[in-house]
Amino acid sequence: MKAKEFDRIANKLELKTRDTHHLLAWMEHDGHVVVKTRRSHGSGDLIATNSIRQQLKLNEDQFRKMVKCTLSRIDYIDILRQKGII
């Protein structure tokens, strides 16, 4: 996964972001943070792709679909609901 792919996912999911020594991204629901993740500022391949997937609470297939842009924000929220996260 490239940094631009991460940014595209963060934009698509409407994650809030903050730029620190990493780019922090999180989703809030009813005033609570329900998922959070981060990426380095490098522009190449991200080495923590598996960690990002786990922090977003996605399985490998769901994450693959998210990277390929075939999973929408509404689909993602449904996944989080099914897992009891929101």
N, C-alpha and C positions, 0 to 999 in steps of 0.2 A: 504494500500500500504506500502510495506517495502522499506527501503532505497536502497536495492539492486535492486529492481524493478525500482526505480527512476533512478539509475545509468545506468541500462540497457536501459531505454528509452533515456536518455541523449546521450549515446553512439550510439544507433540506429539512432537517429535524427542528429547525428554529431553536437550536441550543444557544444559551447565553454564553458569552465568551469573555475572557479577561486575559490580557497579555502580560505575563510575568516572565520568569526565566524559561517557562514553557507556555504554550497556549492552553489555557484551561477552558473546558467546555462542560456545561451542565444543563439539565432540564429540570424545571420546577413544575410541580403540580400542587394546587391548593396551598401555595406558599411554602412547600417543602421541596428540597432537592431530592429527586428520585433516582437520577443517574448522573455520574460525573466521570470525566475522562480527561486526558491531556495528551499533547504531542510536543515533540521537540521543535525547535525552530529550523532545523535542517530542511533542505529542499529535496533530498534524495529519499530512498526507501526508509520507511519507519521500521525500526527494529522491534517495537512493542505492539505489533499488530494484534497478536493474540490477547494481550492485556487490554487493548482498546475494545476488542470484541467482547471480552468478558465484562468489562466495566459498563458497556452498553447493554448488557444482559441479553446478548444474542448468541444463538448457536452458529456453527460454521456456515450452514446453508443460508440462514437469515442474513448473516454478515456479508456473505458473498453477494446476495441479492441487493443489499444496501449499497455496496461498493459499485455494483453494476447499475444502480439507480432504478431497479425494478421494484423496490420496496418503498412505499410512500410513508409520510409522517403519520397518516391515519393508521396504516398497517402496523407501524412501530408502536403506536399508542395501544393498539389492540393486543400486540404481543406483551407489552408491559402489564396490561389488565389481566390477560390470561395467566400470567406468572404471579399475580397478586402484588405487584410492585406499586401499582396505582389503582 
